[in-house]
Amino acid sequence: MDSLDALLSRLFTLHRKTIELSLGRIERLLAALGSPESRLPPIVHVAGTNGKGSTIAFMRAILEAAGKRVHVYTSPHLVRFHERIRLGAEDGGKLVGDAELFAALTACEKANDGQPITFFEVTTAAAFKLFSEHPADYLLLEVGLGGRFDATNVIARPCATVITPVSIDHPEFLGATVDKIAYEKAGILKPGVLAIVSAQEDAAMAVIDREARRLGAPVIAGGRDYNVWEENGRLVFEDKRGLLDLPPPRLIGRHQHQNAATAIAALRAIEPHLAASAFEEGLVRAEWPARLQNLAKGHVAALAPAGAEIWLDGGHNEDAGHALAQSMAELEDKTQRPLVIICGSLASKDTGGFLRAFKGLAQEVVAVPVNADQYAKPAAEVAAAAAANGLPAAACGSIKSALAFLAAREWAAPPRILIAGSLYLAGEVLALNGTPPE
């Protein structure tokens, strides 16, 4: 009998084809499974380039603080596949267990009967099957890639759609300009279904507004219909219903204020009677691994230079680079430490664009390979991209060797180390550290 690991490996190997965005394959598979997508709780469907997972984390924490049962579907995972599927329960829910996951994937493989399918499509079908078998108040559903032809877009009528900030990423599939990418993200909009849209570049917002008007989808837009700002160490949210005076989010970084605001705006619209206490509790409880996560304990901290401060983030595109650089600059204002970036990247990513914002802020970049993905960029290429953008760079063969390289130095003050450039690299680091997401 197959083990779960063997089953996942077979599905990944058999179905890792060149990505061809389409809904036909998953629609066929779901029909063979008895259409579980038609038996799901109310869905909030979330697309965007950056901030999808954090926005979902805020929504989940707020809803759970209000006593709601919340299913969550996100991708990719960091360490274990199970992270993608969270089954809601009265106690806050849990990641899917081995037995349930194995049964769902086996049923999907059997129903597919060897026909063409992608790994993401078959696992999305398995997630829908699992969600349909467990009662919940909401399903927070993250788009995998794009929106229009993403496997999650078989959902005909969500209770709301959310579009987080749109920027350049995956241009080989979605287009090389913000307006083209916004068009693909806007593919999740549905006739008459409320859309909550984070503050956007003008070009992206113009496309989203155009598509929403075409479909008759009402829009609540950041910077237009709701706003957020800091005041006296608090986070103030404002929309047409008035003000919320809230604690600062647990998730670190000014960009998280915008993600929190989008989550709040969405829930104020679809759950108008949520108590202010749920928003307060949700902001301080929200967790989302590898988003400016401080690794104060574990094996990675033990390998680093004595007294080093270590931050882990999965950011990998130009906009993420700007957000991280801003966060690192704000930390530097509080504690003077030299900043070093350990960076790994996939071949498809604009590594130079990601690193450019750190010029003049980071002392150096130590490049490493992303061992978890066959499409990783060699460390030497990452180092070259850093050097081309004015950042002194070195290349090492692994996270361990990069930390040893830094630990062998004499430091005037313990460094601040940011490990970033890829979610796959972040997963490697959490596994090495002994702190996988739970």
DRENDO-1510 file (C-alpha; in Angstrom, 1 decimal, always signed):
<recs>
REC; n; res; u; v; w
REC; 1; MET; +0.0; +0.0; +0.0 .
REC; 2; ASP; +1.2; +3.5; -0.8 .
REC; 3; SER; +2.4; +5.8; +1.9 .
REC; 4; LEU; +1.2; +9.5; +1.8 .
REC; 5; ASP; +4.7; +10.7; +0.9 .
REC; 6; ALA; +4.8; +8.2; -2.0 .
REC; 7; LEU; +1.4; +9.2; -3.3 .
REC; 8; LEU; +2.3; +12.9; -3.2 .
REC; 9; SER; +5.6; +12.2; -4.9 .
REC; 10; ARG; +3.9; +10.2; -7.6 .
REC; 11; LEU; +1.3; +12.9; -8.2 .
REC; 12; PHE; +4.0; +15.6; -8.3 .
REC; 13; THR; +6.2; +13.6; -10.7 .
REC; 14; LEU; +3.4; +12.4; -13.0 .
REC; 15; HIS; +1.6; +15.8; -13.2 .
REC; 16; ARG; +4.5; +18.3; -13.2 .
REC; 17; LYS; +3.9; +19.4; -16.8 .
REC; 18; THR; +4.4; +22.8; -18.4 .
REC; 19; ILE; +1.7; +25.0; -16.9 .
REC; 20; GLU; -1.2; +25.5; -19.2 .
REC; 21; LEU; -3.8; +27.6; -17.4 .
REC; 22; SER; -7.2; +26.2; -18.0 .
REC; 23; LEU; -10.4; +25.2; -16.0 .
REC; 24; GLY; -11.4; +22.3; -18.2 .
REC; 25; ARG; -9.3; +19.6; -16.5 .
REC; 26; ILE; -10.4; +20.4; -12.9 .
REC; 27; GLU; -14.0; +20.8; -13.9 .
REC; 28; ARG; -13.9; +17.3; -15.4 .
REC; 29; LEU; -12.3; +15.9; -12.2 .
REC; 30; LEU; -14.7; +17.6; -9.9 .
REC; 31; ALA; -17.6; +16.3; -11.9 .
REC; 32; ALA; -16.2; +12.8; -11.5 .
REC; 33; LEU; -16.0; +13.3; -7.7 .
REC; 34; GLY; -19.6; +14.4; -7.5 .
REC; 35; SER; -19.1; +18.2; -7.6 .
REC; 36; PRO; -17.8; +18.9; -4.1 .
REC; 37; GLU; -17.2; +22.5; -5.0 .
REC; 38; SER; -21.0; +22.9; -4.9 .
REC; 39; ARG; -21.2; +21.9; -1.3 .
REC; 40; LEU; -18.7; +24.3; +0.3 .
REC; 41; PRO; -19.3; +26.9; +3.0 .
REC; 42; PRO; -19.4; +30.6; +2.0 .
REC; 43; ILE; -16.1; +31.4; +0.2 .
REC; 44; VAL; -13.9; +34.5; +0.3 .
REC; 45; HIS; -11.8; +34.1; -2.8 .
REC; 46; VAL; -8.4; +35.9; -2.7 .
REC; 47; ALA; -6.1; +36.8; -5.6 .
REC; 48; GLY; -3.2; +39.2; -5.9 .
REC; 49; THR; +0.6; +39.3; -6.2 .
REC; 50; ASN; +1.7; +40.1; -2.7 .
REC; 51; GLY; -0.1; +39.8; +0.6 .
REC; 52; LYS; -2.6; +37.1; -0.1 .
REC; 53; GLY; -1.5; +34.8; +2.6 .
REC; 54; SER; -1.1; +37.5; +5.2 .
REC; 55; THR; -4.6; +38.9; +4.4 .
REC; 56; ILE; -6.1; +35.5; +4.8 .
REC; 57; ALA; -4.2; +35.0; +8.1 .
REC; 58; PHE; -5.7; +38.2; +9.4 .
REC; 59; MET; -9.2; +37.2; +8.2 .
REC; 60; ARG; -8.9; +33.8; +9.8 .
REC; 61; ALA; -7.7; +35.1; +13.1 .
REC; 62; ILE; -10.5; +37.7; +13.3 .
REC; 63; LEU; -13.2; +35.2; +12.3 .
REC; 64; GLU; -11.9; +32.6; +14.8 .
REC; 65; ALA; -11.8; +35.3; +17.5 .
REC; 66; ALA; -15.5; +35.8; +16.8 .
REC; 67; GLY; -16.2; +32.1; +17.3 .
REC; 68; LYS; -16.4; +31.1; +13.6 .
REC; 69; ARG; -15.1; +27.9; +12.1 .
REC; 70; VAL; -12.9; +28.6; +9.2 .
REC; 71; HIS; -11.4; +26.4; +6.4 .
REC; 72; VAL; -8.3; +27.8; +4.7 .
REC; 73; TYR; -6.6; +26.8; +1.4 .
REC; 74; THR; -3.2; +28.3; +0.6 .
REC; 75; SER; -0.2; +27.5; -1.5 .
REC; 76; PRO; +2.6; +26.7; -1.7 .
REC; 77; HIS; +3.5; +25.0; +1.5 .
REC; 78; LEU; +6.8; +25.7; +3.3 .
REC; 79; VAL; +7.8; +22.3; +4.8 .
REC; 80; ARG; +4.8; +19.9; +4.6 .
REC; 81; PHE; +2.0; +19.7; +2.1 .
REC; 82; HIS; -0.5; +19.6; +4.9 .
REC; 83; GLU; +0.0; +23.3; +5.5 .
REC; 84; ARG; -2.1; +24.0; +2.4 .
REC; 85; ILE; -5.3; +22.6; +3.9 .
REC; 86; ARG; -6.6; +23.8; +7.3 .
REC; 87; LEU; -9.9; +22.3; +8.4 .
REC; 88; GLY; -12.0; +24.6; +10.6 .
REC; 89; ALA; -13.4; +23.6; +14.0 .
REC; 90; GLU; -14.7; +25.3; +17.1 .
REC; 91; ASP; -11.2; +25.2; +18.7 .
REC; 92; GLY; -9.6; +27.0; +15.8 .
REC; 93; GLY; -9.1; +24.0; +13.5 .
REC; 94; LYS; -6.1; +22.1; +12.4 .
REC; 95; LEU; -4.0; +21.2; +9.4 .
REC; 96; VAL; -5.4; +18.1; +7.6 .
REC; 97; GLY; -4.2; +14.8; +9.0 .
REC; 98; ASP; -2.4; +12.1; +7.1 .
REC; 99; ALA; -5.3; +9.6; +6.9 .
REC; 100; GLU; -7.8; +12.2; +5.6 .
REC; 101; LEU; -5.3; +13.6; +3.1 .
REC; 102; PHE; -4.3; +10.2; +1.8 .
REC; 103; ALA; -8.0; +9.2; +1.3 .
REC; 104; ALA; -8.9; +12.4; -0.5 .
REC; 105; LEU; -5.8; +12.3; -2.8 .
REC; 106; THR; -6.4; +8.6; -3.6 .
REC; 107; ALA; -10.0; +9.3; -4.5 .
REC; 108; CYS; -8.9; +12.1; -6.8 .
REC; 109; GLU; -6.3; +10.0; -8.5 .
REC; 110; LYS; -8.8; +7.2; -9.0 .
REC; 111; ALA; -11.5; +9.6; -10.3 .
REC; 112; ASN; -9.0; +11.2; -12.7 .
REC; 113; ASP; -8.3; +7.8; -14.2 .
REC; 114; GLY; -4.9; +8.8; -15.8 .
REC; 115; GLN; -6.2; +11.7; -17.8 .
REC; 116; PRO; -4.2; +14.9; -18.1 .
REC; 117; ILE; -4.1; +17.0; -15.0 .
REC; 118; THR; -1.7; +19.2; -13.1 .
REC; 119; PHE; -0.4; +18.7; -9.5 .
REC; 120; PHE; -2.2; +21.9; -8.3 .
REC; 121; GLU; -5.4; +20.9; -10.0 .
REC; 122; VAL; -5.6; +17.4; -8.4 .
REC; 123; THR; -4.6; +18.7; -5.0 .
REC; 124; THR; -7.2; +21.5; -5.2 .
REC; 125; ALA; -9.8; +19.0; -6.0 .
REC; 126; ALA; -8.8; +17.0; -3.0 .
REC; 127; ALA; -9.0; +20.1; -0.8 .
REC; 128; PHE; -12.5; +20.8; -2.1 .
REC; 129; LYS; -13.5; +17.3; -1.3 .
REC; 130; LEU; -12.2; +17.6; +2.2 .
REC; 131; PHE; -13.8; +21.0; +2.8 .
REC; 132; SER; -17.1; +19.7; +1.6 .
REC; 133; GLU; -17.0; +16.9; +4.2 .
REC; 134; HIS; -16.4; +19.2; +7.2 .
REC; 135; PRO; -18.9; +21.9; +8.2 .
REC; 136; ALA; -17.5; +25.4; +8.6 .
REC; 137; ASP; -18.8; +29.0; +8.5 .
REC; 138; TYR; -16.3; +30.2; +5.9 .
REC; 139; LEU; -13.7; +29.0; +3.4 .
REC; 140; LEU; -10.8; +31.4; +2.8 .
REC; 141; LEU; -9.6; +30.3; -0.7 .
REC; 142; GLU; -6.3; +31.5; -2.1 .
REC; 143; VAL; -5.6; +31.6; -5.8 .
REC; 144; GLY; -2.6; +29.6; -6.8 .
REC; 145; LEU; -1.5; +31.5; -10.0 .
REC; 146; GLY; -3.2; +34.4; -11.6 .
REC; 147; GLY; -6.9; +34.1; -11.2 .
REC; 148; ARG; -8.9; +33.8; -14.4 .
REC; 149; PHE; -7.8; +30.3; -15.2 .
REC; 150; ASP; -6.6; +29.2; -11.8 .
REC; 151; ALA; -8.0; +25.9; -10.6 .
REC; 152; THR; -9.7; +27.7; -7.7 .
REC; 153; ASN; -11.7; +29.8; -10.1 .
REC; 154; VAL; -14.2; +27.0; -10.6 .
REC; 155; ILE; -16.1; +28.6; -7.7 .
REC; 156; ALA; -19.2; +30.1; -9.3 .
REC; 157; ARG; -20.5; +32.3; -6.6 .
REC; 158; PRO; -18.2; +33.3; -3.6 .
REC; 159; CYS; -19.6; +35.5; -0.9 .
REC; 160; ALA; -16.8; +38.0; -1.7 .
REC; 161; THR; -13.7; +38.3; -3.7 .
REC; 162; VAL; -10.5; +40.0; -2.5 .
REC; 163; ILE; -7.6; +41.4; -4.7 .
REC; 164; THR; -4.4; +42.2; -2.8 .
REC; 165; PRO; -1.7; +44.5; -4.3 .
REC; 166; VAL; -0.9; +43.6; -7.9 .
REC; 167; SER; +2.7; +43.9; -9.2 .
REC; 168; ILE; +5.0; +42.1; -11.6 .
REC; 169; ASP; +5.4; +38.3; -10.9 .
REC; 170; HIS; +5.1; +35.2; -13.1 .
REC; 171; PRO; +5.3; +37.3; -16.3 .
REC; 172; GLU; +5.8; +34.2; -18.4 .
REC; 173; PHE; +2.2; +33.2; -17.5 .
REC; 174; LEU; +0.4; +36.4; -16.6 .
REC; 175; GLY; +2.0; +39.1; -18.8 .
REC; 176; ALA; +4.9; +41.5; -18.4 .
REC; 177; THR; +2.9; +44.7; -17.4 .
REC; 178; VAL; +0.9; +45.5; -14.3 .
REC; 179; ASP; -2.3; +46.1; -16.4 .
REC; 180; LYS; -2.1; +42.6; -18.0 .
REC; 181; ILE; -1.5; +40.9; -14.6 .
REC; 182; ALA; -4.4; +42.9; -13.1 .
REC; 183; TYR; -6.6; +41.6; -15.8 .
REC; 184; GLU; -5.8; +38.0; -14.9 .
REC; 185; LYS; -6.3; +38.7; -11.2 .
REC; 186; ALA; -9.6; +40.4; -11.9 .
REC; 187; GLY; -10.7; +37.1; -13.5 .
REC; 188; ILE; -12.0; +36.0; -10.0 .
REC; 189; LEU; -14.6; +38.8; -10.0 .
REC; 190; LYS; -18.1; +37.5; -10.3 .
REC; 191; PRO; -21.4; +39.3; -11.4 .
REC; 192; GLY; -23.0; +41.0; -8.5 .
REC; 193; VAL; -20.4; +39.7; -6.0 .
REC; 194; LEU; -18.7; +42.3; -3.7 .
REC; 195; ALA; -15.0; +42.8; -4.4 .
REC; 196; ILE; -12.6; +44.2; -1.8 .
REC; 197; VAL; -9.5; +45.6; -3.4 .
REC; 198; SER; -6.3; +46.7; -1.7 .
REC; 199; ALA; -4.8; +50.0; -2.6 .
REC; 200; GLN; -3.3; +49.6; -6.0 .
REC; 201; GLU; -1.1; +51.2; -8.6 .
REC; 202; ASP; -3.3; +53.4; -10.9 .
REC; 203; ALA; -2.8; +51.0; -13.9 .
REC; 204; ALA; -4.0; +48.0; -11.9 .
REC; 205; MET; -6.9; +49.8; -10.3 .
REC; 206; ALA; -8.1; +51.0; -13.7 .
REC; 207; VAL; -8.3; +47.5; -15.0 .
REC; 208; ILE; -10.0; +46.1; -11.9 .
REC; 209; ASP; -12.6; +48.9; -11.9 .
REC; 210; ARG; -13.2; +48.3; -15.6 .
REC; 211; GLU; -13.8; +44.6; -15.2 .
REC; 212; ALA; -15.9; +45.1; -12.1 .
REC; 213; ARG; -18.2; +47.6; -14.0 .
REC; 214; ARG; -18.5; +45.1; -16.8 .
REC; 215; LEU; -19.7; +42.4; -14.4 .
REC; 216; GLY; -21.7; +44.6; -12.1 .
REC; 217; ALA; -19.5; +43.7; -9.2 .
REC; 218; PRO; -19.5; +46.4; -6.4 .
REC; 219; VAL; -16.0; +47.4; -5.3 .
REC; 220; ILE; -14.7; +48.5; -1.9 .
REC; 221; ALA; -11.2; +49.9; -2.7 .
REC; 222; GLY; -8.3; +50.8; -0.4 .
REC; 223; GLY; -7.5; +54.5; -0.3 .
REC; 224; ARG; -10.9; +55.3; -1.8 .
REC; 225; ASP; -13.4; +53.5; +0.4 .
REC; 226; TYR; -11.3; +52.6; +3.4 .
REC; 227; ASN; -8.0; +53.8; +4.9 .
REC; 228; VAL; -5.6; +52.9; +7.6 .
REC; 229; TRP; -2.9; +54.8; +9.5 .
REC; 230; GLU; -0.7; +54.7; +12.6 .
REC; 231; GLU; -1.5; +57.0; +15.5 .
REC; 232; ASN; +0.1; +56.9; +19.0 .
REC; 233; GLY; +1.3; +53.4; +18.6 .
REC; 234; ARG; -2.2; +52.2; +17.4 .
REC; 235; LEU; -3.6; +51.2; +14.1 .
REC; 236; VAL; -6.6; +53.3; +13.0 .
REC; 237; PHE; -9.0; +51.9; +10.4 .
REC; 238; GLU; -11.7; +54.0; +8.8 .
REC; 239; ASP; -14.5; +53.2; +6.4 .
REC; 240; LYS; -18.0; +54.6; +5.8 .
REC; 241; ARG; -19.1; +52.9; +9.0 .
REC; 242; GLY; -16.6; +54.9; +11.1 .
REC; 243; LEU; -13.3; +54.3; +12.9 .
REC; 244; LEU; -11.8; +51.3; +14.6 .
REC; 245; ASP; -8.9; +52.0; +17.0 .
REC; 246; LEU; -6.9; +48.8; +17.1 .
REC; 247; PRO; -3.6; +47.4; +18.4 .
REC; 248; PRO; -0.7; +47.1; +16.0 .
REC; 249; PRO; -0.7; +43.8; +14.1 .
REC; 250; ARG; +1.3; +40.9; +15.3 .
REC; 251; LEU; +2.7; +40.5; +11.8 .
REC; 252; ILE; +5.7; +42.9; +11.4 .
REC; 253; GLY; +6.2; +45.5; +8.7 .
REC; 254; ARG; +4.3; +48.6; +7.4 .
REC; 255; HIS; +3.0; +46.6; +4.5 .
REC; 256; GLN; +1.1; +44.4; +6.9 .
REC; 257; HIS; -1.0; +47.4; +7.9 .
REC; 258; GLN; -2.4; +47.4; +4.4 .
REC; 259; ASN; -3.0; +43.7; +4.5 .
REC; 260; ALA; -4.8; +44.0; +7.8 .
REC; 261; ALA; -6.9; +46.8; +6.5 .
REC; 262; THR; -8.0; +44.8; +3.5 .
REC; 263; ALA; -9.0; +41.9; +5.8 .
REC; 264; ILE; -10.9; +44.3; +8.1 .
REC; 265; ALA; -12.7; +45.9; +5.1 .
REC; 266; ALA; -13.7; +42.5; +3.8 .
REC; 267; LEU; -15.1; +41.3; +7.1 .
REC; 268; ARG; -16.8; +44.5; +7.9 .
REC; 269; ALA; -18.7; +44.1; +4.6 .
REC; 270; ILE; -19.6; +40.4; +4.8 .
REC; 271; GLU; -20.0; +40.1; +8.6 .
REC; 272; PRO; -21.4; +43.6; +9.6 .
REC; 273; HIS; -22.1; +42.5; +13.2 .
REC; 274; LEU; -18.6; +41.4; +14.2 .
REC; 275; ALA; -17.6; +42.9; +17.5 .
REC; 276; ALA; -14.7; +45.3; +17.7 .
REC; 277; SER; -13.1; +42.9; +20.1 .
REC; 278; ALA; -12.8; +40.3; +17.4 .
REC; 279; PHE; -10.8; +42.7; +15.2 .
REC; 280; GLU; -8.6; +43.6; +18.2 .
REC; 281; GLU; -7.9; +40.0; +19.1 .
REC; 282; GLY; -7.5; +38.9; +15.5 .
REC; 283; LEU; -4.8; +41.4; +14.8 .
REC; 284; VAL; -2.6; +40.4; +17.7 .
REC; 285; ARG; -3.2; +36.6; +17.2 .
REC; 286; ALA; -2.6; +36.4; +13.4 .
REC; 287; GLU; +0.3; +34.2; +12.4 .
REC; 288; TRP; +1.8; +33.6; +9.0 .
REC; 289; PRO; +5.2; +31.8; +8.9 .
REC; 290; ALA; +8.1; +33.2; +6.9 .
REC; 291; ARG; +6.7; +36.7; +6.7 .
REC; 292; LEU; +9.3; +38.7; +8.6 .
REC; 293; GLN; +9.5; +35.8; +11.1 .
REC; 294; ASN; +12.1; +36.3; +13.8 .
REC; 295; LEU; +14.1; +33.1; +14.3 .
REC; 296; ALA; +15.3; +33.7; +17.9 .
REC; 297; LYS; +15.5; +30.0; +18.8 .
REC; 298; GLY; +16.4; +26.8; +16.9 .
REC; 299; HIS; +19.3; +25.3; +14.9 .
REC; 300; VAL; +19.6; +28.3; +12.5 .
REC; 301; ALA; +20.1; +30.7; +15.4 .
REC; 302; ALA; +22.7; +28.4; +16.9 .
REC; 303; LEU; +24.7; +28.4; +13.6 .
REC; 304; ALA; +24.6; +32.2; +13.2 .
REC; 305; PRO; +27.1; +34.7; +14.6 .
REC; 306; ALA; +26.8; +35.1; +18.3 .
REC; 307; GLY; +24.1; +37.6; +19.2 .
REC; 308; ALA; +22.8; +37.8; +15.6 .
REC; 309; GLU; +19.2; +38.8; +14.9 .
REC; 310; ILE; +17.7; +36.6; +12.2 .
REC; 311; TRP; +14.6; +37.4; +10.1 .
REC; 312; LEU; +13.0; +35.0; +7.6 .
REC; 313; ASP; +10.8; +36.1; +4.7 .
REC; 314; GLY; +9.5; +34.4; +1.5 .
REC; 315; GLY; +9.4; +37.7; -0.5 .
REC; 316; HIS; +10.9; +37.3; -4.0 .
REC; 317; ASN; +9.7; +40.1; -6.3 .
REC; 318; GLU; +10.5; +43.8; -6.7 .
REC; 319; ASP; +7.5; +45.0; -4.6 .
REC; 320; ALA; +8.4; +42.6; -1.8 .
REC; 321; GLY; +11.9; +43.8; -1.9 .
REC; 322; HIS; +10.8; +47.4; -1.3 .
REC; 323; ALA; +8.5; +46.3; +1.5 .
REC; 324; LEU; +11.3; +44.3; +3.2 .
REC; 325; ALA; +13.8; +47.0; +2.7 .
REC; 326; GLN; +11.5; +49.5; +4.4 .
REC; 327; SER; +11.0; +47.1; +7.3 .
REC; 328; MET; +14.7; +46.6; +7.7 .
REC; 329; ALA; +15.4; +50.3; +7.6 .
REC; 330; GLU; +12.8; +50.8; +10.4 .
REC; 331; LEU; +14.5; +48.1; +12.5 .
REC; 332; GLU; +17.9; +49.8; +11.9 .
REC; 333; ASP; +16.5; +53.0; +13.2 .
REC; 334; LYS; +15.8; +51.3; +16.5 .
REC; 335; THR; +18.9; +49.1; +16.8 .
REC; 336; GLN; +22.0; +49.8; +14.9 .
REC; 337; ARG; +23.2; +46.5; +13.4 .
REC; 338; PRO; +24.9; +45.7; +10.1 .
REC; 339; LEU; +22.4; +44.1; +7.7 .
REC; 340; VAL; +23.4; +41.0; +5.7 .
REC; 341; ILE; +21.0; +39.3; +3.3 .
REC; 342; ILE; +21.2; +35.6; +2.7 .
REC; 343; CYS; +19.3; +35.2; -0.6 .
REC; 344; GLY; +18.2; +32.3; -2.8 .
REC; 345; SER; +16.1; +32.6; -5.9 .
REC; 346; LEU; +14.3; +30.6; -8.6 .
REC; 347; ALA; +15.4; +31.0; -12.2 .
REC; 348; SER; +12.1; +32.6; -13.2 .
REC; 349; LYS; +12.4; +35.4; -10.7 .
REC; 350; ASP; +13.8; +38.9; -11.1 .
REC; 351; THR; +16.5; +38.6; -8.4 .
REC; 352; GLY; +18.1; +41.9; -9.2 .
REC; 353; GLY; +14.7; +43.7; -9.0 .
REC; 354; PHE; +14.1; +42.1; -5.6 .
REC; 355; LEU; +17.6; +43.1; -4.2 .
REC; 356; ARG; +17.7; +46.6; -5.7 .
REC; 357; ALA; +15.9; +48.2; -2.8 .
REC; 358; PHE; +18.6; +47.1; -0.4 .
REC; 359; LYS; +21.4; +49.1; -2.0 .
REC; 360; GLY; +22.9; +51.4; +0.6 .
REC; 361; LEU; +21.1; +49.5; +3.4 .
REC; 362; ALA; +22.6; +46.0; +3.3 .
REC; 363; GLN; +26.3; +45.5; +4.0 .
REC; 364; GLU; +26.4; +42.5; +1.7 .
REC; 365; VAL; +24.5; +39.6; +0.1 .
REC; 366; VAL; +25.4; +36.0; +0.7 .
REC; 367; ALA; +23.9; +34.0; -2.2 .
REC; 368; VAL; +22.8; +30.4; -1.7 .
REC; 369; PRO; +21.0; +27.8; -3.9 .
REC; 370; VAL; +17.4; +26.8; -3.3 .
REC; 371; ASN; +17.9; +23.1; -2.9 .
REC; 372; ALA; +14.2; +22.3; -2.7 .
REC; 373; ASP; +13.4; +23.3; -6.3 .
REC; 374; GLN; +14.9; +22.0; -9.5 .
REC; 375; TYR; +14.3; +25.4; -11.1 .
REC; 376; ALA; +16.6; +27.2; -8.7 .
REC; 377; LYS; +19.0; +29.9; -9.8 .
REC; 378; PRO; +22.7; +29.0; -9.1 .
REC; 379; ALA; +24.2; +30.9; -6.2 .
REC; 380; ALA; +26.8; +32.5; -8.4 .
REC; 381; GLU; +24.0; +34.0; -10.5 .
REC; 382; VAL; +22.2; +35.4; -7.4 .
REC; 383; ALA; +25.5; +36.9; -6.3 .
REC; 384; ALA; +26.0; +38.4; -9.8 .
REC; 385; ALA; +22.5; +40.0; -9.6 .
REC; 386; ALA; +23.4; +41.5; -6.3 .
REC; 387; ALA; +26.7; +42.9; -7.5 .
REC; 388; ALA; +25.1; +44.3; -10.6 .
REC; 389; ASN; +22.8; +46.3; -8.3 .
REC; 390; GLY; +25.6; +47.7; -6.2 .
REC; 391; LEU; +25.6; +45.2; -3.4 .
REC; 392; PRO; +28.8; +43.4; -2.4 .
REC; 393; ALA; +28.2; +39.7; -2.7 .
REC; 394; ALA; +29.6; +36.2; -2.0 .
REC; 395; ALA; +28.2; +32.8; -2.9 .
REC; 396; CYS; +27.9; +29.7; -0.6 .
REC; 397; GLY; +26.7; +26.2; -1.2 .
REC; 398; SER; +24.0; +26.1; +1.4 .
REC; 399; ILE; +22.2; +27.9; +4.2 .
REC; 400; LYS; +24.5; +26.1; +6.7 .
REC; 401; SER; +27.7; +27.2; +4.9 .
REC; 402; ALA; +26.4; +30.7; +4.6 .
REC; 403; LEU; +25.8; +30.9; +8.3 .
REC; 404; ALA; +29.2; +29.4; +9.0 .
REC; 405; PHE; +30.8; +32.0; +6.6 .
REC; 406; LEU; +29.2; +34.8; +8.6 .
REC; 407; ALA; +29.9; +33.2; +12.0 .
REC; 408; ALA; +33.7; +33.0; +11.1 .
REC; 409; ARG; +33.8; +36.8; +11.0 .
REC; 410; GLU; +34.7; +39.4; +13.7 .
REC; 411; TRP; +31.7; +41.7; +14.0 .
REC; 412; ALA; +31.9; +45.2; +15.6 .
REC; 413; ALA; +28.2; +44.6; +16.5 .
REC; 414; PRO; +26.1; +41.4; +16.0 .
REC; 415; PRO; +24.6; +41.5; +12.5 .
REC; 416; ARG; +21.0; +41.5; +11.5 .
REC; 417; ILE; +20.5; +38.7; +9.0 .
REC; 418; LEU; +17.6; +38.6; +6.6 .
REC; 419; ILE; +17.0; +35.3; +4.8 .
REC; 420; ALA; +14.8; +35.9; +1.8 .
REC; 421; GLY; +14.3; +35.5; -2.0 .
REC; 422; SER; +12.1; +32.4; -2.2 .
REC; 423; LEU; +9.3; +30.7; -0.3 .
REC; 424; TYR; +11.0; +27.4; -1.1 .
REC; 425; LEU; +14.2; +28.7; +0.6 .
REC; 426; ALA; +12.1; +29.8; +3.6 .
REC; 427; GLY; +10.7; +26.3; +3.8 .
REC; 428; GLU; +14.3; +24.9; +3.9 .
REC; 429; VAL; +15.2; +27.2; +6.6 .
REC; 430; LEU; +12.2; +26.4; +8.8 .
REC; 431; ALA; +13.0; +22.7; +8.4 .
REC; 432; LEU; +16.6; +23.2; +9.3 .
REC; 433; ASN; +15.6; +25.3; +12.2 .
REC; 434; GLY; +13.3; +22.6; +13.6 .
REC; 435; THR; +10.3; +24.9; +13.5 .
REC; 436; PRO; +7.9; +23.8; +10.7 .
REC; 437; PRO; +4.5; +25.5; +10.6 .
REC; 438; GLU; +1.9; +23.7; +12.7 .
</recs>
